[in-house]
Amino acid sequence: MSALLDLRVLFGREVMRYRRERAYWVGQLVFPLVFVGFMGFGLDRITALPNGATYTAHLASGMLALMVGSGAVGSGFTLIEDRDTGFLRALLIAPVSRASIVLAKLLARALASLVLIGLLLLVLMTFTPLRVANPVALIAAILGITAMFSSMGVVLASRLRRGESFRTLSAMVTVPLYLFSGIFYPVDTLPLPTRWIAFVNPLTYGVELLRYGVMDVSERSVLVSAALLFALGSIGVVAAIISFDRSSRG
């Protein structure tokens, strides 16, 4: 009961933090809409996709996955902020479960991701072919990508002490994942060497599942994508808790 109470209180704090970041929400909403509006429609008429979908829909669905991933990995930065303000030190001294600290951040980020994608979809459905075709797959994709990237952010933040180092290293890790995941182009159209990189990229399966949720199309098995995403997300959460626990004791 004590651990659940700790989790609830910390989760509430993280949610309140997101609620106060108005500039962050504006940026998260405006950037993908502008990108899809210019790049999507600009390449729509000169790009033919193997599955018959429009490039605008392909890019829009991919940008949803990108926004989930980028926002989730950034949640690790809040750990560095808590360390700089002294709040994390106070938590570590108090009888608070370290797992509760990590889980509160992951759950709050998951809620923020669901809200963000919900708002983006409401707008994108007005000028792209996106729709909520498979809500279970959509929610599973959002939660799976959030779990993987939030865990990655916590692991990095547990080992780093400066925000600049976190931003640089997280970009070095995540940008290749974005490029080789099918966000911008179908994986099957990539050259063979990069296609194999995409096959071992965990984000590829999150993008596939999310695209199935909003377009009802997928290059790979939906069940395989869901299973891999669940397994990798679970492993990521466990790794984040262990990494944070070890760094906080060191």
C-alpha positions as CSV (number, residue, x, y, z in Angstrom):
1,M,0.0,0.0,0.0
2,S,2.8,2.4,0.8
3,A,4.4,1.8,-2.6
4,L,1.1,2.4,-4.4
5,L,0.6,5.7,-2.4
6,D,4.1,6.8,-3.3
7,L,3.4,6.0,-7.0
8,R,0.1,7.9,-6.9
9,V,1.6,11.0,-5.4
10,L,4.7,11.0,-7.7
11,F,2.5,10.3,-10.7
12,G,0.3,13.3,-9.8
13,R,3.4,15.5,-9.6
14,E,4.6,14.4,-13.0
15,V,1.2,15.0,-14.6
16,M,1.0,18.5,-13.0
17,R,4.5,19.2,-14.5
18,Y,3.2,18.3,-18.0
19,R,0.1,20.5,-17.5
20,R,2.2,23.5,-16.8
21,E,4.4,23.2,-19.9
22,R,2.2,25.1,-22.3
23,A,5.0,26.0,-24.7
24,Y,6.0,22.3,-24.9
25,W,2.5,21.3,-25.9
26,V,2.3,24.0,-28.5
27,G,5.5,22.8,-30.0
28,Q,4.5,19.2,-29.9
29,L,1.3,20.0,-31.8
30,V,2.5,22.5,-34.3
31,F,5.7,20.8,-35.5
32,P,4.2,17.6,-36.9
33,L,1.3,19.4,-38.5
34,V,3.6,21.9,-40.3
35,F,5.9,19.0,-41.3
36,V,3.1,16.9,-42.7
37,G,1.5,19.9,-44.4
38,F,4.6,20.9,-46.3
39,M,6.5,17.6,-46.8
40,G,3.5,15.3,-47.1
41,F,1.5,17.2,-49.6
42,G,4.7,18.3,-51.4
43,L,5.7,14.7,-52.1
44,D,2.2,13.2,-52.4
45,R,1.8,13.5,-56.1
46,I,5.3,12.3,-57.0
47,T,5.5,9.3,-54.7
48,A,3.8,6.0,-55.2
49,L,3.8,3.6,-52.2
50,P,3.6,-0.2,-52.6
51,N,0.6,-0.5,-50.4
52,G,-1.4,2.0,-52.3
53,A,-1.6,4.5,-49.5
54,T,-1.0,8.2,-50.0
55,Y,2.4,9.5,-48.9
56,T,0.6,12.1,-46.8
57,A,-1.0,9.4,-44.8
58,H,2.2,7.4,-44.5
59,L,4.2,10.4,-43.3
60,A,1.4,11.6,-40.9
61,S,1.2,8.2,-39.2
62,G,5.0,8.1,-39.0
63,M,5.2,11.5,-37.5
64,L,2.8,10.3,-34.8
65,A,5.2,7.6,-33.8
66,L,8.1,10.1,-34.0
67,M,6.4,12.5,-31.6
68,V,5.6,9.7,-29.1
69,G,9.3,8.6,-29.2
70,S,10.9,12.0,-29.0
71,G,8.6,13.1,-26.2
72,A,9.1,9.9,-24.3
73,V,12.9,9.9,-24.4
74,G,12.8,13.5,-23.2
75,S,11.0,12.4,-20.1
76,G,14.4,11.2,-18.9
77,F,15.5,14.9,-18.8
78,T,13.1,15.5,-16.0
79,L,15.2,13.2,-13.9
80,I,18.2,15.5,-14.4
81,E,16.0,18.5,-13.6
82,D,14.9,16.8,-10.3
83,R,18.6,16.1,-9.5
84,D,19.6,19.7,-10.2
85,T,16.8,21.2,-8.0
86,G,17.5,18.8,-5.2
87,F,14.1,17.2,-5.3
88,L,15.6,13.8,-6.3
89,R,18.0,13.9,-3.4
90,A,15.1,14.5,-1.0
91,L,13.2,11.6,-2.5
92,L,16.2,9.2,-2.2
93,I,16.6,10.1,1.5
94,A,12.9,9.6,2.1
95,P,11.5,6.1,2.4
96,V,10.2,6.1,-1.2
97,S,10.6,3.1,-3.5
98,R,13.0,3.8,-6.3
99,A,10.8,1.8,-8.6
100,S,7.9,4.2,-7.8
101,I,10.0,7.1,-8.9
102,V,10.7,5.5,-12.3
103,L,7.2,4.1,-12.8
104,A,5.6,7.5,-12.0
105,K,7.6,9.1,-14.8
106,L,6.8,6.4,-17.3
107,L,3.1,6.4,-16.5
108,A,2.8,10.1,-16.6
109,R,4.6,10.1,-20.0
110,A,2.3,7.4,-21.2
111,L,-0.7,9.6,-20.3
112,A,0.9,12.6,-22.0
113,S,1.5,10.5,-25.1
114,L,-2.1,9.4,-25.3
115,V,-3.4,12.9,-25.0
116,L,-0.9,14.3,-27.5
117,I,-1.7,11.6,-30.2
118,G,-5.4,12.1,-29.5
119,L,-5.2,15.9,-30.2
120,L,-3.0,15.4,-33.2
121,L,-5.3,12.8,-34.7
122,L,-8.3,15.1,-34.3
123,V,-6.5,17.7,-36.4
124,L,-4.9,15.3,-38.9
125,M,-8.1,13.5,-39.7
126,T,-9.5,16.8,-41.1
127,F,-6.9,17.0,-43.9
128,T,-5.4,13.5,-44.2
129,P,-6.8,10.0,-44.7
130,L,-5.9,9.0,-41.1
131,R,-8.6,7.6,-38.8
132,V,-9.0,5.5,-35.7
133,A,-9.2,2.2,-37.6
134,N,-8.0,-0.1,-34.9
135,P,-8.1,1.6,-31.5
136,V,-6.5,-1.3,-29.5
137,A,-3.5,-1.4,-31.9
138,L,-3.2,2.3,-31.7
139,I,-3.2,2.4,-27.9
140,A,-0.8,-0.6,-27.7
141,A,1.6,1.1,-30.1
142,I,1.6,4.4,-28.1
143,L,2.2,2.6,-24.8
144,G,4.8,0.3,-26.2
145,I,6.8,3.1,-27.9
146,T,6.5,5.2,-24.8
147,A,7.7,2.4,-22.5
148,M,10.8,1.8,-24.7
149,F,11.8,5.4,-25.2
150,S,11.0,6.6,-21.7
151,S,13.0,3.7,-20.3
152,M,15.9,4.7,-22.6
153,G,15.7,8.2,-21.3
154,V,15.8,7.1,-17.7
155,V,18.8,4.9,-18.3
156,L,20.7,7.7,-20.0
157,A,19.7,10.2,-17.4
158,S,20.7,7.8,-14.6
159,R,24.3,7.8,-16.0
160,L,24.6,11.5,-17.0
161,R,24.7,14.6,-14.8
162,R,24.3,17.4,-17.3
163,G,21.4,18.3,-19.5
164,E,23.6,19.1,-22.5
165,S,25.2,15.7,-22.4
166,F,21.7,14.1,-22.2
167,R,20.4,16.0,-25.2
168,T,23.5,15.2,-27.3
169,L,23.6,11.5,-26.4
170,S,19.9,10.9,-26.7
171,A,19.9,12.5,-30.2
172,M,22.8,10.3,-31.2
173,V,20.8,7.2,-30.2
174,T,17.3,8.2,-31.3
175,V,17.9,9.9,-34.7
176,P,19.2,6.7,-36.4
177,L,16.2,4.8,-34.9
178,Y,13.8,7.3,-36.5
179,L,15.6,7.2,-39.9
180,F,15.6,3.4,-40.1
181,S,12.1,2.7,-38.8
182,G,9.7,3.3,-41.7
183,I,8.6,6.7,-40.4
184,F,9.5,8.5,-43.6
185,Y,9.5,5.7,-46.2
186,P,8.2,2.1,-46.3
187,V,10.8,-0.3,-45.0
188,D,10.4,-2.6,-48.1
189,T,11.6,0.3,-50.4
190,L,14.9,0.7,-48.5
191,P,18.1,-0.7,-49.9
192,L,19.0,-4.1,-48.6
193,P,21.7,-3.1,-46.0
194,T,19.5,-0.4,-44.5
195,R,16.4,-2.7,-44.7
196,W,18.2,-5.2,-42.4
197,I,19.0,-2.4,-40.0
198,A,15.3,-1.5,-39.9
199,F,14.3,-5.1,-39.2
200,V,16.4,-5.1,-36.0
201,N,15.2,-1.6,-35.0
202,P,12.6,-2.0,-32.3
203,L,10.9,1.3,-33.3
204,T,10.0,-0.3,-36.7
205,Y,7.5,-2.5,-35.0
206,G,6.0,0.3,-33.1
207,V,5.6,2.3,-36.2
208,E,4.0,-0.7,-38.0
209,L,1.5,-1.2,-35.1
210,L,0.6,2.5,-34.9
211,R,0.2,2.7,-38.7
212,Y,-2.1,-0.2,-38.5
213,G,-4.1,1.6,-35.8
214,V,-4.7,4.7,-37.9
215,M,-4.5,3.4,-41.5
216,D,-5.4,-0.3,-41.3
217,V,-2.3,-1.2,-43.3
218,S,0.9,-2.9,-42.2
219,E,4.0,-4.3,-43.9
220,R,4.5,-6.9,-41.3
221,S,2.5,-9.2,-39.0
222,V,0.5,-7.1,-36.5
223,L,0.7,-9.8,-33.9
224,V,4.4,-10.1,-34.2
225,S,4.8,-6.3,-34.0
226,A,2.6,-6.2,-30.9
227,A,4.4,-9.1,-29.2
228,L,7.9,-7.6,-29.9
229,L,6.8,-4.2,-28.7
230,F,5.3,-5.6,-25.5
231,A,8.5,-7.7,-24.8
232,L,10.9,-4.9,-25.5
233,G,8.8,-2.3,-23.6
234,S,8.7,-4.6,-20.5
235,I,12.5,-5.3,-20.7
236,G,13.1,-1.5,-21.1
237,V,11.0,-0.7,-17.9
238,V,12.9,-3.3,-15.9
239,A,16.3,-2.1,-17.2
240,A,15.3,1.5,-16.3
241,I,14.4,0.6,-12.7
242,I,17.6,-1.4,-12.3
243,S,19.7,1.4,-13.8
244,F,18.2,4.1,-11.7
245,D,18.4,2.0,-8.5
246,R,22.1,1.3,-9.1
247,S,23.0,4.9,-10.0
248,S,21.1,6.2,-7.0
249,R,23.1,3.9,-4.6
250,G,26.4,4.7,-6.2
